[in-house]
Each structure stands twice: as structure tokens, then as C-alpha cells.
Amino acid sequence: MEATNMEIQLRHVETDVLIPKMMRERAKERCVERVEAFNHCCKESGFLMAFKCREQNSALKECLTIHYRDPAFFEECKQQYIREKLEFERTGIPAKNRKQKLPASM
């Protein structure tokens, strides 16, 4: 019998490390314009990026912080993590490997 999301007990490393890591990755996807603007500024500025890219860095930090502090976003990432964990327990295949296509010769 498969456990429902309510029965899942998450370890501290999952709630304190793995889910926040997922949040960072997904927040960068949601703030893609600001990430690209900051990256472009850094590439153009070279060693002076600390001084020249303050505005882009502040905008990026603000966008990311909004997502990091959003309890609904945390819950969304937590539910996605639980789905991936249950799928891994069912199949034994990690999420990053599940997305790869199998060779046709198999």
C-alpha cells in the first residue's frame, strides 16, 4: 500500500537542505529575466562587476527573496519533492535519470 502525502515524514535534511535547494532552482526559473540581466552585466563588467552590477544584483536578490519567503511556494516545492521521493521509492530511478530516454536497442 502506497503512503499518501499526509503520512510522509520528512527528515530534517529534507526540510532544511533538499527542499530549499529545489526552491532555489525553481526560483531562478521564475526570475529568469533578472538572472540573465545580472549574468550579462557580470560578463560585460569583468573585475568591476561588484560595483557596476549592484542594481541588477539587488533586483535579482529581491525577486529570489520573494519566492524564498513565500510559504505557498515552499509547500509547492515540498509536494513536488514528496512526489519525486515516492516515485523514486516505487521505481528506484532518480528524477534526473527518469527524464533521459532509453536507447531504442533495449
N, CA, C and O atoms as a MOPAC input file, in Angstrom:
PM7 MOZYME 1SCF
protein

 N      0.84500 1    -1.18300 1     0.00000 1
 C      0.00000 1     0.00000 1     0.00000 1
 C      0.88900 1     1.24500 1     0.00000 1
 O      1.82000 1     1.34400 1     0.80000 1
 N      0.60900 1     2.17800 1    -0.88100 1
 C      1.43000 1     3.36800 1    -1.04300 1
 C      1.01200 1     4.43400 1    -0.03800 1
 O     -0.17800 1     4.62700 1     0.21200 1
 N      1.99400 1     5.12600 1     0.53900 1
 C      1.71600 1     6.16200 1     1.52500 1
 C      1.18800 1     7.41300 1     0.83600 1
 O      1.63100 1     7.75300 1    -0.26100 1
 N      0.25800 1     8.08900 1     1.46500 1
 C     -0.23500 1     9.35700 1     0.94100 1
 C      0.68300 1    10.47400 1     1.41600 1
 O      1.54000 1    10.25400 1     2.27200 1
 N      0.51000 1    11.66700 1     0.86700 1
 C      1.35900 1    12.79500 1     1.24100 1
 C      1.24300 1    13.14600 1     2.71600 1
 O      2.19700 1    13.66200 1     3.29800 1
 N      0.09900 1    12.88000 1     3.33400 1
 C     -0.09400 1    13.19700 1     4.74200 1
 C      0.71600 1    12.26800 1     5.64100 1
 O      1.09300 1    12.66600 1     6.74300 1
 N      0.98800 1    11.06700 1     5.21000 1
 C      1.70000 1    10.09200 1     6.02800 1
 C      3.21100 1    10.21900 1     5.91500 1
 O      3.93600 1     9.62300 1     6.71100 1
 N      3.69700 1    10.97400 1     4.95400 1
 C      5.13300 1    11.10300 1     4.72700 1
 C      5.76100 1    11.92000 1     5.85300 1
 O      5.34500 1    13.04500 1     6.13400 1
 N      6.75900 1    11.33500 1     6.48300 1
 C      7.54000 1    12.05300 1     7.48300 1
 C      8.87000 1    12.42900 1     6.84100 1
 O      9.63800 1    11.55800 1     6.43300 1
 N      9.13400 1    13.71400 1     6.75300 1
 C     10.36500 1    14.17700 1     6.13300 1
 C     11.45100 1    14.33200 1     7.19100 1
 O     11.19900 1    14.77200 1     8.31300 1
 N     12.66500 1    13.95700 1     6.80200 1
 C     13.81400 1    14.12400 1     7.69100 1
 C     14.22500 1    15.59000 1     7.70000 1
 O     13.83300 1    16.36300 1     6.82600 1
 N     15.02500 1    15.96300 1     8.70400 1
 C     15.47200 1    17.35600 1     8.80300 1
 C     16.29100 1    17.76500 1     7.58600 1
 O     16.17200 1    18.89400 1     7.11100 1
 N     17.11800 1    16.86000 1     7.07700 1
 C     17.92500 1    17.19200 1     5.90400 1
 C     17.03200 1    17.47800 1     4.70000 1
 O     17.39200 1    18.28200 1     3.84000 1
 N     15.89600 1    16.84100 1     4.63200 1
 C     14.98000 1    17.08500 1     3.51300 1
 C     14.32600 1    18.45200 1     3.63400 1
 O     14.25900 1    19.20000 1     2.65900 1
 N     13.84300 1    18.78100 1     4.83000 1
 C     13.15900 1    20.06800 1     5.00000 1
 C     14.12500 1    21.24400 1     5.07100 1
 O     13.77400 1    22.35700 1     4.67900 1
 N     15.34100 1    21.00900 1     5.56800 1
 C     16.28800 1    22.10800 1     5.75900 1
 C     17.28500 1    22.27100 1     4.62100 1
 O     17.86900 1    23.34400 1     4.47200 1
 N     17.49800 1    21.22200 1     3.80700 1
 C     18.50900 1    21.29700 1     2.75800 1
 C     17.92100 1    21.00700 1     1.37900 1
 O     18.03300 1    21.83100 1     0.47200 1
 N     17.29900 1    19.84800 1     1.21800 1
 C     16.87200 1    19.40900 1    -0.11100 1
 C     15.71300 1    20.22400 1    -0.67800 1
 O     15.73600 1    20.60500 1    -1.84800 1
 N     14.71000 1    20.49200 1     0.13800 1
 C     13.57500 1    21.29300 1    -0.35100 1
 C     14.00900 1    22.73700 1    -0.62100 1
 O     13.63600 1    23.28500 1    -1.65800 1
 N     14.79100 1    23.38300 1     0.27500 1
 C     15.28600 1    24.72400 1    -0.06900 1
 C     16.15200 1    24.75100 1    -1.33100 1
 O     16.13400 1    25.73600 1    -2.06900 1
 N     16.91100 1    23.67700 1    -1.58600 1
 C     17.69500 1    23.60600 1    -2.82500 1
 C     16.76200 1    23.60600 1    -4.02700 1
 O     17.01800 1    24.28400 1    -5.02100 1
 N     15.67200 1    22.83700 1    -3.93100 1
 C     14.68100 1    22.81000 1    -5.00300 1
 C     14.04700 1    24.19000 1    -5.16000 1
 O     13.79000 1    24.63500 1    -6.27800 1
 N     13.79700 1    24.86300 1    -4.04200 1
 C     13.21400 1    26.20600 1    -4.09000 1
 C     14.15000 1    27.16700 1    -4.81900 1
 O     13.69400 1    27.97000 1    -5.63300 1
 N     15.46400 1    27.09600 1    -4.53600 1
 C     16.42200 1    27.97200 1    -5.20800 1
 C     16.41000 1    27.74800 1    -6.71500 1
 O     16.40000 1    28.69900 1    -7.49600 1
 N     16.41300 1    26.48000 1    -7.11200 1
 C     16.41700 1    26.16100 1    -8.54100 1
 C     15.15100 1    26.66800 1    -9.22700 1
 O     15.21400 1    27.25100 1   -10.31000 1
 N     14.00500 1    26.44400 1    -8.59100 1
 C     12.74400 1    26.87200 1    -9.19100 1
 C     12.58800 1    28.38700 1    -9.14900 1
 O     11.99900 1    28.97100 1   -10.05900 1
 N     13.11100 1    29.03700 1    -8.09700 1
 C     13.03400 1    30.49900 1    -8.01300 1
 C     13.85700 1    31.13600 1    -9.12900 1
 O     13.45700 1    32.15200 1    -9.69600 1
 N     15.01100 1    30.53700 1    -9.44500 1
 C     15.82700 1    31.05900 1   -10.55100 1
 C     15.08100 1    30.95000 1   -11.87500 1
 O     15.22800 1    31.80800 1   -12.74400 1
 N     14.28000 1    29.89400 1   -12.03100 1
 C     13.46800 1    29.75700 1   -13.24800 1
 C     12.39900 1    30.83400 1   -13.31200 1
 O     12.07900 1    31.33200 1   -14.39200 1
 N     11.84700 1    31.19600 1   -12.16100 1
 C     10.79700 1    32.22200 1   -12.12500 1
 C     11.36000 1    33.63300 1   -12.26600 1
 O     10.64300 1    34.54700 1   -12.67300 1
 N     12.63900 1    33.81900 1   -11.93300 1
 C     13.28300 1    35.13100 1   -12.03200 1
 C     14.27200 1    35.15500 1   -13.19100 1
 O     15.30900 1    35.81400 1   -13.11400 1
 N     13.95800 1    34.45400 1   -14.24000 1
 C     14.91200 1    34.24600 1   -15.34000 1
 C     15.38200 1    35.55100 1   -15.97400 1
 O     16.54900 1    35.64900 1   -16.35300 1
 N     14.52300 1    36.54800 1   -16.10200 1
 C     14.93500 1    37.80500 1   -16.71900 1
 C     16.00000 1    38.49700 1   -15.87500 1
 O     16.97800 1    39.02100 1   -16.40600 1
 N     15.80600 1    38.49500 1   -14.57200 1
 C     16.77000 1    39.15700 1   -13.68600 1
 C     18.07500 1    38.37700 1   -13.61400 1
 O     19.14700 1    38.97400 1   -13.52100 1
 N     17.99600 1    37.05100 1   -13.65500 1
 C     19.20800 1    36.22300 1   -13.67600 1
 C     20.00900 1    36.52700 1   -14.93900 1
 O     21.22500 1    36.71200 1   -14.87900 1
 N     19.33100 1    36.57700 1   -16.07600 1
 C     20.01600 1    36.86400 1   -17.34400 1
 C     20.61900 1    38.26800 1   -17.35400 1
 O     21.72600 1    38.46900 1   -17.85400 1
 N     19.89200 1    39.23200 1   -16.80500 1
 C     20.40700 1    40.60700 1   -16.75700 1
 C     21.65900 1    40.68000 1   -15.89000 1
 O     22.63000 1    41.34600 1   -16.25200 1
 N     21.64100 1    39.99900 1   -14.74900 1
 C     22.80500 1    40.00100 1   -13.85900 1
 C     23.98600 1    39.28600 1   -14.51500 1
 O     25.11500 1    39.77400 1   -14.45600 1
 N     23.73600 1    38.14500 1   -15.13300 1
 C     24.80800 1    37.40700 1   -15.81200 1
 C     25.42500 1    38.23700 1   -16.93900 1
 O     26.64500 1    38.28200 1   -17.09300 1
 N     24.57100 1    38.88800 1   -17.71900 1
 C     25.05600 1    39.72100 1   -18.82400 1
 C     25.92100 1    40.85900 1   -18.28200 1
 O     26.99100 1    41.14400 1   -18.82000 1
 N     25.45800 1    41.50000 1   -17.22500 1
 C     26.21400 1    42.60300 1   -16.62900 1
 C     27.56800 1    42.10800 1   -16.13000 1
 O     28.58500 1    42.77000 1   -16.33700 1
 N     27.58800 1    40.95500 1   -15.47700 1
 C     28.84700 1    40.41600 1   -14.95000 1
 C     29.82900 1    40.09400 1   -16.07500 1
 O     31.02700 1    40.35500 1   -15.95600 1
 N     29.32000 1    39.53200 1   -17.15900 1
 C     30.19400 1    39.19800 1   -18.28800 1
 C     30.76900 1    40.44500 1   -18.93600 1
 O     31.92000 1    40.44600 1   -19.37300 1
 N     29.97300 1    41.50900 1   -19.00200 1
 C     30.41800 1    42.74900 1   -19.62800 1
 C     31.36900 1    43.53600 1   -18.72900 1
 O     32.23400 1    44.25300 1   -19.23100 1
 N     31.22300 1    43.41200 1   -17.41100 1
 C     31.97100 1    44.24900 1   -16.47500 1
 C     33.31300 1    43.66800 1   -16.05300 1
 O     34.21500 1    44.41300 1   -15.67100 1
 N     33.45400 1    42.36300 1   -16.11700 1
 C     34.71400 1    41.75100 1   -15.70100 1
 C     34.96300 1    41.92800 1   -14.21200 1
 O     34.09900 1    41.61500 1   -13.39200 1
 N     36.15200 1    42.43400 1   -13.85900 1
 C     36.52500 1    42.56500 1   -12.44700 1
 C     35.74500 1    43.66400 1   -11.72500 1
 O     35.69100 1    43.67100 1   -10.49500 1
 N     35.15300 1    44.57300 1   -12.45700 1
 C     34.41400 1    45.67600 1   -11.83300 1
 C     32.94600 1    45.33000 1   -11.58700 1
 O     32.14900 1    46.21000 1   -11.26600 1
 N     32.59000 1    44.06800 1   -11.73400 1
 C     31.17700 1    43.69500 1   -11.62100 1
 C     30.59700 1    44.00500 1   -10.24600 1
 O     29.40400 1    44.28900 1   -10.14000 1
 N     31.40500 1    43.95900 1    -9.19600 1
 C     30.89900 1    44.24600 1    -7.85400 1
 C     30.34800 1    45.66800 1    -7.75800 1
 O     29.41400 1    45.93300 1    -7.00000 1
 N     30.92900 1    46.56500 1    -8.52400 1
 C     30.48700 1    47.95800 1    -8.49000 1
 C     29.45700 1    48.26600 1    -9.57200 1
 O     28.49700 1    48.99500 1    -9.32500 1
 N     29.64800 1    47.72400 1   -10.75200 1
 C     28.79000 1    48.06200 1   -11.88100 1
 C     27.44800 1    47.32700 1   -11.89100 1
 O     26.49100 1    47.80400 1   -12.49900 1
 N     27.36800 1    46.18900 1   -11.23500 1
 C     26.15300 1    45.36300 1   -11.32400 1
 C     25.32500 1    45.37400 1   -10.04000 1
 O     24.53600 1    44.45800 1    -9.80700 1
 N     25.49500 1    46.37800 1    -9.22500 1
 C     24.74300 1    46.43800 1    -7.96300 1
 C     23.23500 1    46.46900 1    -8.19700 1
 O     22.47300 1    45.80100 1    -7.49800 1
 N     22.82200 1    47.24400 1    -9.17800 1
 C     21.38200 1    47.37600 1    -9.45000 1
 C     20.78000 1    46.03500 1    -9.88300 1
 O     19.72200 1    45.64400 1    -9.39000 1
 N     21.44400 1    45.33600 1   -10.79500 1
 C     20.95300 1    44.03200 1   -11.26400 1
 C     20.99000 1    42.99900 1   -10.13500 1
 O     20.09400 1    42.16300 1   -10.01300 1
 N     22.04700 1    43.07100 1    -9.30900 1
 C     22.15900 1    42.14200 1    -8.19200 1
 C     21.04100 1    42.36900 1    -7.18000 1
 O     20.46200 1    41.41200 1    -6.66500 1
 N     20.74100 1    43.61900 1    -6.89800 1
 C     19.65700 1    43.93800 1    -5.95400 1
 C     18.31300 1    43.45600 1    -6.48000 1
 O     17.51000 1    42.91200 1    -5.72200 1
 N     18.06300 1    43.65000 1    -7.76500 1
 C     16.80100 1    43.20500 1    -8.36700 1
 C     16.69200 1    41.68800 1    -8.31600 1
 O     15.62000 1    41.14900 1    -8.04300 1
 N     17.79900 1    40.99600 1    -8.57900 1
 C     17.80600 1    39.53600 1    -8.52500 1
 C     17.56000 1    39.04600 1    -7.10900 1
 O     16.74600 1    38.14700 1    -6.89600 1
 N     18.25300 1    39.62300 1    -6.14100 1
 C     18.07200 1    39.22600 1    -4.74100 1
 C     16.63200 1    39.44900 1    -4.29200 1
 O     16.06000 1    38.60900 1    -3.59800 1
 N     16.05300 1    40.56300 1    -4.68000 1
 C     14.67400 1    40.88600 1    -4.29100 1
 C     13.70400 1    39.85100 1    -4.85700 1
 O     12.81700 1    39.37700 1    -4.14700 1
 N     13.86900 1    39.50500 1    -6.11900 1
 C     12.99100 1    38.51800 1    -6.75600 1
 C     13.13000 1    37.15700 1    -6.08300 1
 O     12.12900 1    36.50700 1    -5.78300 1
 N     14.36700 1    36.72500 1    -5.84600 1
 C     14.59800 1    35.42000 1    -5.21500 1
 C     14.06300 1    35.39300 1    -3.79000 1
 O     13.46900 1    34.39800 1    -3.37400 1
 N     14.26600 1    36.47700 1    -3.03300 1
 C     13.81500 1    36.54200 1    -1.64600 1
 C     12.30300 1    36.45800 1    -1.54800 1
 O     11.77500 1    35.85200 1    -0.61600 1
 N     11.60500 1    37.05400 1    -2.49200 1
 C     10.13900 1    36.97500 1    -2.50300 1
 C      9.70200 1    35.51300 1    -2.56100 1
 O      8.78700 1    35.10400 1    -1.84700 1
 N     10.35700 1    34.73500 1    -3.40900 1
 C      9.99700 1    33.32200 1    -3.53800 1
 C     10.44400 1    32.51300 1    -2.32600 1
 O      9.71700 1    31.62700 1    -1.87700 1
 N     11.63400 1    32.80300 1    -1.78600 1
 C     12.13500 1    32.05400 1    -0.63900 1
 C     11.23400 1    32.20900 1     0.58200 1
 O     11.08600 1    31.27600 1     1.37100 1
 N     10.63900 1    33.37400 1     0.73400 1
 C      9.82200 1    33.65700 1     1.92400 1
 C      8.34600 1    33.31300 1     1.74100 1
 O      7.55800 1    33.46100 1     2.67500 1
 N      7.97000 1    32.86500 1     0.57000 1
 C      6.56900 1    32.55400 1     0.27800 1
 C      6.22300 1    31.15300 1     0.79100 1
 O      6.73700 1    30.16500 1     0.26700 1
 N      5.35300 1    31.05400 1     1.81500 1
 C      5.00900 1    29.73100 1     2.35800 1
 C      4.28600 1    28.84400 1     1.33900 1
 O      4.42400 1    27.62200 1     1.38100 1
 N      3.53100 1    29.43700 1     0.44000 1
 C      2.83600 1    28.65400 1    -0.58900 1
 C      3.84900 1    28.04100 1    -1.55700 1
 O      3.67500 1    26.90700 1    -2.00400 1
 N      4.90900 1    28.79100 1    -1.87900 1
 C      5.95400 1    28.28400 1    -2.76200 1
 C      6.71100 1    27.14600 1    -2.08300 1
 O      7.05100 1    26.15200 1    -2.72500 1
 N      6.97800 1    27.29500 1    -0.76900 1
 C      7.62900 1    26.21800 1    -0.01800 1
 C      6.77000 1    24.96300 1    -0.05800 1
 O      7.28000 1    23.86700 1    -0.28500 1
 N      5.48500 1    25.11600 1     0.16000 1
 C      4.57500 1    23.96600 1     0.16600 1
 C      4.51100 1    23.31600 1    -1.21900 1
 O      4.46400 1    22.09100 1    -1.33200 1
 N      4.50800 1    24.13500 1    -2.26000 1
 C      4.50300 1    23.62200 1    -3.63400 1
 C      5.76000 1    22.78500 1    -3.90700 1
 O      5.68200 1    21.69800 1    -4.48000 1
 N      6.91600 1    23.31000 1    -3.48700 1
 C      8.17400 1    22.57800 1    -3.67400 1
 C      8.20700 1    21.32200 1    -2.80200 1
 O      8.73100 1    20.28900 1    -3.21600 1
 N      7.65300 1    21.41400 1    -1.61100 1
 C      7.59500 1    20.25100 1    -0.71600 1
 C      6.75300 1    19.13900 1    -1.34100 1
 O      7.13900 1    17.97000 1    -1.30500 1
 N      5.61700 1    19.49800 1    -1.90600 1
 C      4.76100 1    18.49000 1    -2.54700 1
 C      5.44900 1    17.87500 1    -3.76100 1
 O      5.32900 1    16.67300 1    -3.99900 1
 N      6.17500 1    18.69400 1    -4.53600 1
 C      6.91600 1    18.16500 1    -5.67600 1
 C      8.00600 1    17.21900 1    -5.18900 1
 O      8.22000 1    16.16400 1    -5.78600 1
 N      8.69900 1    17.58400 1    -4.11100 1
 C      9.73800 1    16.72100 1    -3.55500 1
 C      9.14500 1    15.38300 1    -3.10900 1
 O      9.73100 1    14.32800 1    -3.35600 1
 N      7.98900 1    15.42700 1    -2.45700 1
 C      7.34000 1    14.19700 1    -1.98200 1
 C      6.94600 1    13.31800 1    -3.16000 1
 O      7.11600 1    12.10000 1    -3.11100 1
 N      6.41500 1    13.93500 1    -4.22900 1
 C      6.06300 1    13.14800 1    -5.41900 1
 C      7.28800 1    12.47100 1    -6.01000 1
 O      7.23800 1    11.29600 1    -6.37600 1
 N      8.39700 1    13.21400 1    -6.10600 1
 C      9.62200 1    12.64000 1    -6.64700 1
 C     10.16900 1    11.54300 1    -5.73400 1
 O     10.68600 1    10.53400 1    -6.21200 1
 N     10.05500 1    11.74000 1    -4.43200 1
 C     10.52500 1    10.73500 1    -3.47100 1
 C      9.70500 1     9.45200 1    -3.58200 1
 O     10.26300 1     8.35400 1    -3.58500 1
 N      8.39800 1     9.58700 1    -3.67300 1
 C      7.53600 1     8.41600 1    -3.81200 1
 C      7.79600 1     7.68900 1    -5.12500 1
 O      7.79000 1     6.45900 1    -5.16700 1
 N      8.02400 1     8.44300 1    -6.19100 1
 C      8.31700 1     7.83900 1    -7.49000 1
 C      9.65200 1     7.09300 1    -7.43800 1
 O      9.78600 1     6.01200 1    -8.01200 1
 N     10.63500 1     7.67300 1    -6.74900 1
 C     11.92200 1     7.00100 1    -6.60500 1
 C     11.76700 1     5.70000 1    -5.80900 1
 O     12.34400 1     4.67400 1    -6.16800 1
 N     10.98300 1     5.75200 1    -4.72600 1
 C     10.76100 1     4.54200 1    -3.93000 1
 C     10.04500 1     3.47000 1    -4.73600 1
 O     10.27300 1     2.27600 1    -4.54000 1
 N      9.17900 1     3.90400 1    -5.64100 1
 C      8.42700 1     2.95500 1    -6.46100 1
 C      9.29600 1     2.35100 1    -7.56300 1
 O      9.24200 1     1.14600 1    -7.81000 1
 N     10.10200 1     3.19200 1    -8.22800 1
 C     10.84700 1     2.72800 1    -9.40100 1
 C     12.32400 1     2.46500 1    -9.13400 1
 O     12.93100 1     1.63000 1    -9.80500 1
 N     12.90900 1     3.16200 1    -8.16600 1
 C     14.33600 1     3.05600 1    -7.92600 1
 C     15.17200 1     3.91300 1    -8.85800 1
 O     16.40000 1     3.84400 1    -8.83000 1
 N     14.51600 1     4.72000 1    -9.68400 1
 C     15.21300 1     5.58500 1   -10.64800 1
 C     15.10900 1     7.03400 1   -10.15900 1
 O     14.00200 1     7.53000 1    -9.95200 1
 N     16.26300 1     7.73100 1    -9.96900 1
 C     16.21100 1     9.13600 1    -9.55000 1
 C     15.51800 1    10.00700 1   -10.59200 1
 O     15.49200 1     9.66000 1   -11.77300 1
 N     14.96000 1    11.12800 1   -10.16700 1
 C     14.20100 1    12.02300 1   -11.05500 1
 C     15.05500 1    12.50700 1   -12.21900 1
 O     14.56600 1    12.58400 1   -13.34600 1
 N     16.32500 1    12.83700 1   -11.97000 1
 C     17.16600 1    13.35600 1   -13.06500 1
 C     17.43400 1    12.28200 1   -14.11300 1
 O     17.61100 1    12.60900 1   -15.28700 1
 N     17.46900 1    11.01700 1   -13.72400 1
 C     17.67700 1     9.93600 1   -14.68900 1
 C     16.38800 1     9.51200 1   -15.37200 1
 O     16.42400 1     8.96300 1   -16.47300 1
 N     15.26200 1     9.75600 1   -14.74100 1
 C     13.96300 1     9.38500 1   -15.31000 1
 C     13.66300 1    10.17900 1   -16.55800 1
 O     12.94100 1     9.70000 1   -17.43300 1
 N     14.19200 1    11.36700 1   -16.66200 1
 C     13.89400 1    12.24200 1   -17.79200 1
 C     14.68600 1    11.85700 1   -19.03500 1
 O     14.35600 1    12.29200 1   -20.13900 1
 N     15.73600 1    11.04100 1   -18.86700 1
 C     16.52500 1    10.60900 1   -20.00700 1
 C     15.79900 1     9.50500 1   -20.75200 1
 O     15.14000 1     8.66100 1   -20.14400 1
 N     15.92100 1     9.51600 1   -22.05900 1
 C     15.27800 1     8.48700 1   -22.87000 1
 C     16.14000 1     7.23500 1   -22.88100 1
 O     17.36900 1     7.31000 1   -22.87500 1
 N     15.48400 1     6.09200 1   -22.89800 1
 C     16.19000 1     4.83600 1   -23.00000 1
 C     16.58500 1     4.58200 1   -24.46000 1
 O     15.86900 1     4.99900 1   -25.37000 1
 N     17.71200 1     3.90800 1   -24.69200 1
 C     18.08800 1     3.59500 1   -26.07300 1
 C     17.06500 1     2.67100 1   -26.72000 1
 O     16.44600 1     1.85200 1   -26.04000 1
 N     16.88900 1     2.80000 1   -28.01900 1
 C     15.90200 1     2.02100 1   -28.74100 1
 C     16.30600 1     0.54400 1   -28.81900 1
 O     15.45700 1    -0.30900 1   -29.07900 1
 N     17.56600 1     0.23500 1   -28.60300 1
 C     18.02600 1    -1.14400 1   -28.73600 1
 C     17.61700 1    -2.01900 1   -27.56000 1
 O     17.78300 1    -3.23700 1   -27.62100 1
 N     17.09200 1    -1.43800 1   -26.50400 1
 C     16.72500 1    -2.22300 1   -25.33000 1
 C     15.48700 1    -2.95800 1   -25.62000 1
 O     14.98900 1    -3.69000 1   -24.76600 1

